[in-house]
Amino acid sequence: MIKNDGDIVEAFVRHHAMLFDHLVVLDHSSTDNTPAILRALQHEGLPLTVMRDESLSFQQGLRTTELARAAFARLGADFVFPLDADELLKVASRPALEAALAAIPRGQCGRLRWQNYIVTAADDTAQLNPVARIRHRAQTEPKEEHKVVLPRGSLADPSWQIAYGNHFLTRETAAGVETALTQDIDGAVLAHFPVRSQEQLHQKIILGWLSVRLQNPVDFKPVEAAASADTQFWHWRDLFASTLRNPRFSAADLQCFALALYVHKCRIDDPLPPMSLVEDPLPTPYSLRYTAPATDVALTSLARWTDRLLTRVGDML
């Protein structure tokens, strides 16, 4: 499930077309050039199915679960990888991946840990592909995050659902929430590129936070209200507040945001523990054909999103 990922979606598709049999992308009402890029990649003949979700609110767990069930039922998938556009599978080869998947115990799901890639001042800003541009990652992940990988049969019981963020497979039981057992997929990790540029971050946090508030404006308070770091979506809220204070982000700001929110899992104003970065670039044996430089994408995307919202409001009057 993706939204306004025009800077990275082509890299995501081309990278995974070398590893997966088929990609199913649900475009959540993108208002940038993401739909045009996806159409071009389809016309090129890549193994890609594109679907569109026109809802204004963000219901990732529900939609991703529906997609996974459809992939098993209609495409005959052996495994489903619920990924975001900023997550690229890092593995030696397709045979190595197949061997690692075969080692997952029956009745369990696979688990991929994150390696967070971080913007630096040394990045070549002329390089359009963020996967090629952002070459450094955190040396360690003190608060590891994982994403679940689903084997065939894991969703046979309709009570199982992919949790928000695609981190776990869960279901409600009489005793409470049950989480499916998982095992690390040997030799494979997810290269995570959450913060890539000022334009990308503006678009992500402005539309992301407003979509969250639209989904539940009572529980998700405006940025003027106090909120703690244990509140769901607190990271989007913090970034939205920071953007309102000063929308100009330097490379140092972007690096700080990525380290705070995705590596150390702390507030962006908290002191950061020391963290070394190691150069470990992902191979990019492909060329981008449809990705264009981002210019004012956050402003135009916000305008289109607001226009759609007002249309929906008018339809209810």
Residue pairs with C-beta under 8 A, 6 or more apart in sequence:
1 26
1 28
1 53
1 60
1 63
1 64
1 67
1 84
2 9
2 12
2 25
2 26
2 27
2 28
2 30
2 34
2 84
2 85
3 27
3 28
3 29
3 30
3 34
3 58
3 207
3 208
4 30
4 31
4 32
4 34
4 203
4 204
4 207
4 297
4 301
5 12
5 30
5 32
5 34
5 85
5 86
6 30
6 32
6 33
6 34
6 37
6 291
6 292
6 294
6 297
7 128
7 130
7 196
7 197
7 199
7 200
7 291
7 294
8 85
8 86
8 130
8 131
8 193
8 196
8 200
9 25
9 34
9 37
9 38
9 85
10 37
10 41
10 288
10 289
10 290
10 291
11 88
11 129
11 130
11 131
11 132
11 284
11 286
11 288
11 291
12 83
12 85
12 86
12 88
13 23
13 25
13 38
13 41
13 46
13 48
14 41
14 46
14 286
14 288
15 88
15 89
15 131
15 282
15 284
15 286
16 23
16 83
16 88
16 89
17 23
17 46
17 47
17 48
18 94
18 285
18 286
19 89
19 91
19 94
19 97
20 47
20 81
21 47
21 75
21 77
22 47
22 48
22 49
22 71
22 75
22 77
23 46
23 47
23 48
23 49
24 48
24 49
24 51
24 67
24 70
24 71
24 75
25 38
25 48
25 49
25 50
25 51
26 51
26 52
26 53
26 63
26 64
26 67
27 34
27 35
27 38
27 50
27 51
27 52
27 53
28 53
28 55
28 58
28 63
29 52
29 53
29 54
29 55
29 56
29 305
29 308
30 301
31 207
31 300
31 301
31 304
31 305
31 308
32 203
32 294
32 297
32 300
32 301
33 290
33 292
35 50
35 52
36 290
37 290
37 291
38 48
38 50
39 50
40 289
40 290
41 48
41 290
42 48
42 50
44 289
51 67
53 63
56 211
56 214
56 305
56 308
56 309
56 312
57 211
57 214
57 215
58 208
58 211
58 212
58 215
59 215
60 164
60 165
60 166
61 161
61 162
61 163
61 164
61 165
62 161
64 82
64 162
64 166
65 155
65 160
65 161
65 162
67 82
68 80
68 82
68 150
68 155
68 162
69 155
71 77
71 80
72 80
72 152
72 155
77 152
78 101
78 151
78 152
79 101
79 110
79 149
79 150
79 151
79 152
80 149
80 150
81 89
81 112
81 147
81 149
81 150
82 147
82 148
82 149
82 150
82 162
82 166
83 89
83 147
83 166
83 190
84 166
86 192
86 193
86 194
86 196
87 114
87 147
87 190
87 191
87 192
87 193
88 131
88 190
88 191
88 193
88 282
89 97
89 112
89 188
89 190
89 191
90 115
90 188
90 189
90 190
90 191
90 282
91 97
91 100
91 187
91 188
91 189
92 187
96 187
96 188
97 185
97 187
97 188
100 185
100 186
100 187
100 188
101 110
101 149
101 151
101 185
103 183
103 186
104 110
104 149
104 151
104 183
104 185
105 181
105 183
107 181
108 151
108 180
108 181
108 182
108 183
109 148
109 149
109 150
109 151
109 154
109 169
109 180
109 181
109 182
109 183
110 148
110 149
110 150
110 151
110 182
110 183
110 184
110 185
111 146
111 147
111 148
111 149
111 182
111 183
111 184
111 185
112 146
112 147
112 149
112 184
112 185
112 188
112 189
112 190
113 141
113 144
113 145
113 146
113 184
113 189
113 190
114 141
114 144
114 145
114 146
114 147
114 189
114 190
114 192
114 262
115 137
115 138
115 141
115 189
115 190
115 191
115 192
115 280
116 137
116 138
116 141
116 192
116 194
116 258
116 262
116 263
117 134
117 135
117 136
117 137
117 191
117 192
117 193
117 282
118 134
118 136
118 137
118 138
118 195
118 255
118 258
118 259
118 263
118 277
119 134
119 195
119 196
119 197
119 251
119 254
119 255
119 258
120 134
120 135
120 136
120 251
120 255
120 277
121 251
121 252
122 135
122 136
123 133
123 134
123 135
123 251
124 133
125 133
127 133
128 288
128 291
128 292
128 293
129 284
129 288
129 291
130 193
130 196
130 197
130 200
131 191
131 193
131 282
131 284
132 281
132 282
132 284
133 196
134 193
134 196
135 279
135 280
135 281
136 277
136 278
136 279
136 280
137 191
137 277
137 278
137 280
138 259
138 263
138 275
138 276
138 277
138 278
139 275
139 276
139 277
139 278
140 275
141 263
142 263
142 264
142 273
143 263
143 264
143 265
145 167
145 262
146 167
146 182
147 165
147 166
147 167
147 190
148 162
148 166
148 167
148 168
148 169
148 180
148 182
149 185
150 162
150 169
154 160
154 169
154 180
155 169
157 171
159 171
159 172
159 173
160 169
160 170
160 171
160 180
161 169
161 170
161 171
162 168
162 169
163 169
163 170
168 179
168 180
168 182
169 179
169 180
169 182
170 177
170 178
170 179
170 180
171 177
171 178
172 178
191 282
192 262
194 258
194 261
194 262
195 201
195 254
195 255
195 257
195 258
195 261
195 262
196 254
197 254
197 294
198 248
198 249
198 254
199 294
199 295
199 296
199 297
199 298
200 294
200 297
201 239
201 249
201 254
201 257
202 243
202 247
202 297
202 298
203 297
203 298
203 301
204 239
205 236
205 239
205 240
205 243
206 240
206 243
206 298
206 301
206 302
207 298
207 301
207 302
207 305
208 236
209 233
209 236
209 237
209 239
209 240
210 305
212 220
212 233
212 236
213 220
213 222
214 309
220 232
220 233
220 237
221 227
223 237
223 240
223 241
223 244
227 234
227 237
228 234
229 266
229 267
231 237
234 267
235 261
238 261
238 267
238 268
238 269
239 257
239 261
239 268
242 257
242 268
249 257
256 268
256 272
257 268
259 272
259 275
260 266
260 267
260 268
260 270
260 272
261 268
263 275
264 270
264 272
264 273
264 275
266 272
